[in-house]
Amino acid sequence: MELKNYQQRVMDDLQAFLDCLLRPDSGSLKTVFADYWQSKGMAADKITPYCDKLDGVPNVCLKVPTAGGKTFLAVNALKPVFDARAHYGRQPPQMVVWLVPSEAILSQTLKNLHDVQHPYRRRLNTDFGGRVQVFDKEDVLRGNGFDADTVQSGVSVLVMTFDSLKGRSKDALRAFRENGNLASFAGTMPSETRLPEHDETALINVLRGLNPMIVVDESHNAATPLSLDMIGSLNPCFVLELTATPRESSNIISYVGASALKNEQMVKLPVIVSRLRTQEDVMTAAVTLRDNLEREAEAARQHGGAYIRPIVLFQAEPKSKDDKATFDKVKRDLTKLGIAPEHIAIKTADINELKNQNLLSPECPIRFMITVNALKEGWDCPFAYILASLANRSSETDVTQIVGRVLRQPYARYQANQNLNISYVFTSSEQFDHTLNKVAE
């Protein structure tokens, strides 16, 4: 799996920033950041000042739209960052703490990084000579292949959720306790990195001693003071954020526009937005359009086209709302419209009817999915063509993320029928429509 043209430009941007950082006269991070953007032709008075959130630790962001391959970019970023670190004389260990916002993204990331046939793992194996170790939090707490000797070879990647080290939950506190499974690290870590209130074998002190690179996936979820404190507590050498919707405090060094993804046939654009009068109109329109798209997709398949089964993503209101458009109500209304129950799946924080479903398989019956917020990030199905929002949303980040769920292009290539190269949004919410228009601008 080679980098797309726009992905290579992102990697070139990262390398250019690292080159600025490595200059003997580079100065502070604020100076480096300003020099970087001036080297790209931006006037000094137009540059957003660097936000030093981690007291001198380089912390930069790659802004890449949904379906832009952020995980593959992160994988490709590890070697240049560690090469830059080596320039300062910092040799192994090469430790990465990869933070994700949810259990779903955690499972997906671990699965792909463990799979030696997956492009992500193949890239790591190429860049680090096959010396790659991938861990979850339980692995490192139990010392499963994680010890003072093995981390000296190649690269070690620990994938955790943002919440793994936050708060005072029993699970989070395990990282701060004495741990005999990590006894091999005792006496091997720099004393100045140790938190004296915790034993040197506590996972937090082991990670601090390894001075890891931090990858923050969907970093718009990690902008709170508590999240920043958690990242800072790891004593990172470099922090790389990836998101389609960066916060104002993000130090962006590379922008990717939607047109770049469209040129690579990775997204369904344009997005056709229709604001209808009522929620019932939204539901009827979504069902009707989906049926029409499936007929067109089947006709195209009869003439040699790929298999496509268009899916509607319904965004419902949470049950705490007074609004009637909760996920169970949406399902009842769909069945009243004649939709077979097996064609409907619910995915919420508590209900996951997508588990063990291969949505791309011709054997899968699902044509309608109902969610609240559970599919905001980390879920992309190329067959999702229509977003029918029955919720009132005014957050630009939330709206951008949910619309992103219907952007991925099936098979990363355009279809002969142009209607299958477009994504569609229906809403009856003035708030949602207004916010979406701002996002489009």
KEMI-355903 format. One record per residue: residue in one letter; x, y, z of N, C-alpha, C in turn. Coordinates in pm, whole numbers, plus 50000, padded with zeros to 5 digits. Atoms other than C-alpha are relative to their C-alpha. Layout:
AXYZXYZXYZ;...
END
This chain:
M500864988150000500005000050000500895012450000;E499194988150012501695031649877499205012250044;L500644987549964500975066549995499345006449878;K500624992050105498485086049786500795013049986;N499274987650024499755118649638499855009950114;Y500214990349893498155140049907500604994950131;Q499395005449880499395116250179501515002249999;Q498564997350010502945119850051500285014750030;R499824985849969502505157650070499945002350151;V500084998849853501465153950435501314995450064;M498735004849946504585133350506501145009849970;D498994989850032506675159550327499885012050094;D500204989149904505125186150551500574996550136;L499465004349871505975166150861501535000549997;Q498544999950008509565161650743500545014349997;A499574986050004509835198850665499965006350139;F500064994849863508695207151018501144994350084;L498905006149925511185182351164501345006249961;D498764993650045513925198050951500175013650066;C499944987149930513055232151097500374998050147;L499745003049859513135216751444501464996450024;L498635005049985516595201951383501085010449971;R499004989850029518275234151275500745004150128;P499224996249880521105243851515499515012950063;D500464987249947519625278751549498485000750006;S501465000850011515995267051563499275008650103;G500664991949897515145284951888498814992950061;S501155005749932511835279952067499054993549900;L500995006350086508925259551934499165010549928;K500754989250065507075291851862500765005249879;T499184995550111509975302751642500044989449890;V499975010950098510225268651473498704999649920;F501305000650066506505268751396499835011649902;A500104988350088506625303851253500944998649880;D499055002050111509755295751047499474989749900;Y500545010550088508065264550912498975005949903;W501054994650086505025283450783500535010949907;Q499404990250089507145311850646500754993249886;S499305007450105509195286150455499034994849894;K501035004450095505915275650290499315011849933;G500504988250070505255311350178498945007950073;M501024992549928502915323450449500605012450064;A499544987649940503265359450561500004998950152;A499835001349855504425363250921498765004450077;D501174994949927501345383351022498754991549979;K501145009050024499035355650892500134986750075;I499745012949935500545327351095499374999850139;T500565001949866498555315051395501134996250094;P498885003149910500995315151691499924985650053;Y499915013549943502175281451819499454999950142;C500555001749866500295269552126500814989450075;D499115009149928502815254252367499244993750117;K500885006449901500425231052551500754990950095;L499315010349924503085207252683501405004550041;D498794994549940505855230252806501274995449927;G498785002550075508415226552531500044987049922;V500055012550078507405192752387499335002949865;P500644997750131506725194652009498664992949992;N501365005350005502995189851960499335005949877;V500514994950127501675192551604498844991449952;C501245006350043498525183151417499974998849848;L500285002150141497715168451075498495000449983;K501454998750023494265179750957499664992749870;V500305008650114492955152550728498524996350005;P501435003149997489295147550627499724985250025;T500465013849989487325116250703500264992549870;A499675008850113488335087450474501345003449938;G498704996050054491765103450426501154991150040;G498935009349963493725074850582500895005150112;K499224994349890494785091150910500884989550068;T499215010449932495935058151062501234996449919;F498855003250085498165050350765501025011450004;L499094988749986499635085450790500774999150131;A499335001249870500375079851159501074989249996;V499025010950012502105046851080501245004849925;N498884995050079504255064150819500795010950071;A499344989149930505095092251062500994995350105;L499175004649888506815070551323501495000749968;K498575000650031510125065451144500635013849988;P499354986950004510805101951052500115006850136;V499914993949867510035112951408501134993750079;F498915006449925512355086951559501365002749936;D498734996150065515015095051298500435013950047;A499694986649951514785131451407500494999450144;R499595001749860515065120551769501434994850008;A498665005650002518185100451685501045010749963;H499114989150038519675132051534500565007150123;Y499574993949874519855145351889500814990350086;G499245009949925521705114051996499154991050087;R500895008549921518625097752149499804986749928;Q500095013250059518895060852068498824992350060;P501125007749945516385032752142500015000750151;P501215005850059514025025152299499195009849915;Q500934992450082511575036552034498604995650039;M501285003549941508305036452223498935009549949;V501134992250047504945048152088498804997050090;V501305001549933501815054052297498965005849905;W500994996550103498915054652052498655001150069;L501234997549926495815070352207498815001249906;V501224999850081492315064752065498815003350090;P501104995149916488925078152181498994989550046;S501075009649968486855046152200500514985749992;E499675014350004486935008552251499904994749857;A500175004750137485705003751893501245003049916;I498804996350075488665022751746501214992650055;L498915007849939490985005351993500084986149939;S500015013650055489924970851872500424999849854;Q499704999550142490144980951508501485002849977;T498594996450016493594996751545500904988450039;L499195011449956495014967451742499954988649899;K500155010950097493624942351494500875002549877;N499254996950121495194960251197501515000350023;L498574999449972498554966151364500584986350033;H499545013749972498784929651477500104991649874;D500105008150121497954915851131501205002549909;V498774998050077501274910350952499745001849851;Q500354998150140499444910850617499355013549974;H500694987250019497744944250679501005010849957;P499064989650046499284974650504500635008150113;Y499434992349889499754992650837501214992650059;R498925007849939501834964650986501144997849900;R498945001950100503684958750661500875012449990;R499204987850002504764995250660500915000650121;L499165000149881505984992451019501144990049987;N498965010050016507864960550939501085004749905;T499024994750095509524977450643500865010850064;D499284988749942510465008850836500904996050116;F499245003749880511764990351144500614986049989;G499315012750023513274959250988499324988050061;G500755011449945510504936251112500004999450151;R499935000149852511284944651476498895009150053;V501194992449961507774955651572499244992350106;Q500835005949895505854948951891498785008950020;V501244992649981502214958951939499344994850128;F500565003649871500614959252285498685007350025;D501074992449938497384968052455500365002050147;K499654996649862497234980252814500194987550086;E499865012349921496714945252957501324993249973;D498705006250033499784932552773501125006250082;V498884993749931502074958252928499864998850152;L500175001749855500544955953276500434986050045;R499625013849965501144918353270501424996649955;G498655002750049504564921453109500054989649890;N500055009950108503494900052814500875004649882;G499084996050105506544904252589500525014150014;F499624986149977507084938752735500965000450117;D499004999349894510344941652930501155009049956;A498934990350024513514962452952500894996149883;D499155004450112515354941452692499285001549866;T500695000350129512684937952422499725014049946;V500304986450050511914975352407501215006749939;Q498804994350059515504981652302500134996749853;S499895004450139514884965151966498805004749920;G501094996050089512834980551685499105010450062;V500984990449950509644998751776498934992650080;S501075005549917507074991652049498835009649997;V501194991650013503525004352001498964995450102;L501025002749900501115005752296498755007749963;V501254993750039497525012652190499065000150120;M500884998449883495245026252464498915010249968;T501014989550011492075046852498500465012150081;F499684987949925492265082652622499764998250149;D500415001249860490595071752945500864990350080;S499245010449931493155044853029500805005350118;L499184994449893495215068053246499335011950068;K500694988349945492595094253332499094996150116;G500985002249894490505097553644500514991150110;R499665008149881490425076353956499314986549998;S500655013150008488725045153827501004989150038;K499155011149960490055011653943500924995949887;D499195004050114491265003753592501125010049975;A498974989950024493095036853551501084999550107;L499044999849890494745034253893501024988749992;R499045011250012496405001053801501325004649939;A498784995350065498915020553591500915007550097;F499224992149905500115039153902500494991750119;R499645008749888500725009254128501314992649972;E498845008850013503874989054196499604987649921;N500365011150089503984961153937501204990749982;G498925009650010506204930753973500244994949859;N499845004450139505574921953608500945009149922;L499124990450069507634952553513501305002150077;A498814998849916510474945953757501285001449919;S498794999250082512974943253469500395014549969;F499714986050028512674981053423500625007150121;A499484993749879513754988253783501495002949983;G498604996250008517035007053788500505003249861;T499564997350138517105011653410499525013449947;M500594987550048515155044153383500685012150063;P499414987849943516505079453428499245004450124;S500654996649873515815090053785499215013049989;E500684987150008514785125053676498624999049936;T501325001450061511785111453483498984993950095;R500885007549911510335092453777499115009250082;L500914993349907507265104353965500254993850138;P499565005949873508495099854325498874994150082;E501115005449921505025093154464499574986249953;H500345013250052504835061254255501254991449988;D498885009250009507045030254251500605000349860;E499354999650131509595028053971499504989049907;T500565010550087507864996253846498565002949959;A501354996250044504505013953808500055003249851;L500014998050144503515015253443500235014649963;I499854986050033503315053153448501475004050003;N498594996749994506975055553554500814992949893;V499325007150109508075029253304499825007649869;L500254992650124506405048353020500725013450001;R499294987249992507845081353143501494998049971;G498595002750023511305065953141500334996949856;L499805003450141510845054352783499855012149908;N500094987450076510145090452672499324997849864;P500645004850123507555079052415499575011149905;M500754991750094506215094752100498524997050024;I501435001749980502475100452141499275002549869;V500914998150112499995095451856498615001950060;V501344997249946496605111151936499014999449884;D500975001950108493945097451701498705007150038;E501224992049975490805119151666500255009450117;S499494992049889492585144951878499045010850049;H500984990349951489585168251900499324995150128;N500565005649876488465144552179500945001550119;A499004999849892491625151052383500505014150026;A499604986049983491615188852425499715005650138;T500324995149865490425191152786501275000850084;P498834999449911492875200853063500374986350057;L499725013249946492525165653206500734991349897;S499345007850106493495149952871501435004849978;L498664994650019496455173252830500914996350117;D499215004249884497615165553183500414985449987;M499695014150017497415128553103501114998149897;I498955001150102499475132652785501335004950054;G498764994749942502005154152968500614990750102;S499495009149896502285128353248500824988649942;L499255010950065503735103752994501425004149962;N498664995050034506855125452946500324997549853;P499805003150142506545124752566501175007649940;C498964993150077509305133452321499405007749884;F500654993850117506855143252045498544995650003;V501435003250002503055144952014499475003149860;L500584998550134501335139651677498504998150010;E501465000649999497625147551656499494997849858;L500665002150128495355135551375498515001750017;T501454997749991491815147751316499525007149875;A500644992250106489395161051059499485013350054;T500624988249937488145187051309500875004950116;P499094995749892491055202351503499425011250084;R500374989049911490535225051800500845012349969;E499274987650026491685261151794501434999450053;S498675000949939494675251752012500934990549925;S499165009550074495955225851760501015007449913;N498924994050079499265234351594500084992649866;I500135007250127498415224051238501225002749912;I498874998650093501385217451009499664994849861;S500385004950132499485201050722498484999649988;Y501435000150028496035206350574499754991549876;V500465007350119494305182250337498565004149974;G501364996350035491205194750157499244988349943;A500845010850053488285173350049500264997649852;S499765001750144489175179749684501154990549973;A498885009250018492435160749730499524985550008;L500555013549988490465130049842499124996749880;K500855002250117488005134449558500864996649878;N499115002850113490885135149309500534985850003;E499535013849986491995101449446498844990050004;Q501215008450005488405087949421499734993050133;M500175006049869488265081849795498735004350070;V501204995149932485155101849885498885002849900;K501204997050079481615107049758499695014850015;L500274985750002481345143749668499415003549865;P500414991249891479415165749637499074993250099;V501025004049903477195162249942498735007949968;I501284993550031473585169549847499195000950130;V500694997849872471775184950148498595005049974;S501414995950013467975187550173499435002150139;R500704997449874466185204350461498514998849975;L501425002850020462645191050486499195005550117;R500884993349904459635202350686499924992650133;T500215007749877459245174050939500954988050004;Q499205012249985461085144051077499404988649918;E500655010550080458525121750905500385001549853;D499584997750138459415137950573501444995349979;V498615004350008463105131350642500074984849986;M499975014550003462455094650708499484994549867;T500575004650127460245089950401500955002649884;A499084996650109462705107850174501224990950000;A498815008549990465635087350302499704985949952;V500385013550041463805054350253499814999449848;T500274999850144462655063949902501295001249920;L498744998350073466095076049790500854987550008;R499185012149987467815045249928499504989049907;D500565010150090465425022149738500385002949855;N499644996350137466085041449417501484997549972;L498575002350017469855040149469500334985249990;E499725014450008469755002649529499604994449865;R500395004550133467844997249206501055004149896;E498984995550094470425018049019501304992250018;A498785007749974473284999549189499894985949945;E500195013650052471804965849096500045000049848;A499954999150147471304977048735501445001449953;A498604998350037474934988148723500784986950017;R499325012849976476024954748868499714990149887;Q500355009050111474174936248591500845002949875;H499164996150114476404955048347501485000350038;G498605001549963479664945948521500485008850113;G499604991449889479634971048806500234992250128;A499745006449871480694963549164498734998850082;Y501145001549910478294951549432499955011850097;I500234989149905476874980949628498594998650056;R501305000449934474034979849882499875012950083;P500064987249930473245016049980499354998950138;I500455000249861472735021850351499645014150044;V500394987449936470895049650536500484999950144;L499614998249861472415062050860499055010150064;F500914991249927469685076151089500695004750129;Q499504994649874470915099251364498815003750087;A501154998149912468395097451649500395009150118;E499774992449878468015118051965500254990550117;P499835008449881469235104352300498704998850077;K501245002649928466565089952526499705010550106;S500224989949899467055117852777499275012249945;K500664988550063465615142552527498494998050001;D501455000650010461935151352514499564996549859;D500325002750139462085147352139499584985449983;K500535013550020460245116852010500904991249913;A499215007550098462925106551759501134992250066;T499015008749938464715081551984500204987849912;F499665010850092466335050951828498914989249993;D501045010150004463545026851930498775004949924;K501134994250075460895050551793500314999949850;V499615000150142462825053651464499854985949943;K500135013750049462955015851433498534996249982;R501435003150013459205012551497499415006749876;D500544992850115458465039151236500494993949868;L499495006550121460675021650981499234987249969;T500765012350022458874988751031498585003149952;K501334996150047455555006950983500025003849852;L499864996850142456915018250645500254987549915;G499835012650073457304981650552501424994949995;I498615004649998461024977850628500114987550087;A499825012549926461924942450734500935002350119;P499164997949882463374941251088501464996249979;E498625004350021466474922650965500795009949914;H499324989650078467244952450740500435011850085;I499744988749910467614975151045500984995750109;A499075002749891470514976551292500155012550084;I499834988949905470964998151602501424999550055;K498674999149938474375010051723500015012150092;T499904989549899474415029852046501084995950099;A499005003349899476645030352352499684986750067;D500405012149929474635001152496499564988649907;I500505010050094473354982852187500904999949877;N499155001150119475584969651909499544988449913;E500495010350091473704950751640500864998949874;L499065001250111476624955851401501114989950029;K498935009249962478834931651591499974987649912;N499815011850086480174903851367499295001249866;Q500634997950130478434919251066501045005249900;N499184994950109480374923450742499095007949907;L500964991750073478464952550594500245000149850;L499695000050143480194948950257499644986949932;S500325013050058479104912950208498625000049936;P501325001450061476254905449966499034992250087;E500855007849911474954882050238499445008350114;C500464991549889474464910850485498695006849960;P501304994250036470824922850493499845014750039;I500204986949940471394956350669499985011049895;R500174988650090470134986650480499745013050076;F500284988449918469295010150767500724998550133;M499325000149871471395019051070499535011950081;I500474989449911470225039151369501045001950110;T499014997049898472665056451600499635013150069;V500144987149933472875085551841501325007549983;N498664994450015476575093851879501074989449979;A499025010849997478225059751864500834998949873;L499255001150126479355063751501500675013149962;K499424986950032480835098551529501394998749940;E498655001750053484415086751472500314985249989;G499435013250006486255055951368499134989649932;W500855009550071483385040051175499805005449859;D500164995950139483435041750799499544988049920;C500495010550089481325020550568499745006449863;P500184994050132481575028550195498574998949947;F501375001550048477985016550145499045009950066;A500864989849937476635044150373499935012149908;Y500194989250098475225069050124499185011650053;I500994989949959472525087850314500075001950151;L500154996549859472605105750647498645006650016;A501304994149969469105112450778500045004150147;S499854995249864469515134151086498645004150056;L501244996649929466515134851319500315007350130;A499554993749876468535152851585500345014649976;N499574986150005469245189151663501455000850046;R498594998949967472995194851652500515013749957;S499464986850033474765228351666501515000550009;S498545000649993478365217151722500574997149862;E499395002350131480435220751404500804987050000;T499235012449993482685192451521499084987949988;D500935011450004479735168851581499404998249861;V500625000950132478105177351248501014995249896;T498975004350094481355173651055500284985150014;Q499675014049976482055140051217498894990749950;I501095009050040478585125251154499825000049848;V500074999650147478505137350791501134991849939;G498865007750049481915121550748499734985149990;R500285014350002480385087450807499424995249866;V500595004150128478725087950461500875004349882;L499174994750107481665101350261500874989749928;R499025009350059483825070650195499454993949870;Q500395004950133483715059549829500184984849992;P499855014550014483005022449765501164996349907;Y498905005650078486125004349644501005010749956;A499094989050034487965038049623500125002149850;R500034996850143486925042549263498605004549962;Y501284994850041484155060949086499194989549927;Q500925009050066481095042448965499495006649871;A500484994650128479685046248612498755008550020;N501204992349968476365058248757500375011350096;Q499554988749920477075093348889499255001450132;N500754999349875474345090349153500674992050111;L499305008349903476575064649323501365005950039;N498774992949962479435089749352499685012350085;I500504988649923477395113949566499534995150136;S500605003249869476465114249935498865009850026;Y501264992749983473155127150064499705002150147;V500384996849861471955144350382498595005650001;F501344994649975468355149750494499915004550144;T500234995349864467415170350799498755008650002;S501094990449980464435189150936500375010250105;S499554991349892466495207251198500625012749944;E499414987250042467185244151140501415001450056;Q498674999549939470125241551381501004991949919;F499105008950073471665212051198500315005849862;D499834994650135471115227950857500915012350002;H499184988049989472635260950968501464996350027;T498645004249967475675243551120500664993449881;L499455006850118476125221650812500435010049893;N499624989950097476155252250591501315006950039;K498744994249955478935267250806501154990349975;V498985010150027480865234550777500365000149852;A499775000050144480455235450398500845012149958;E499214988150031481795270950384501474998050038;
END
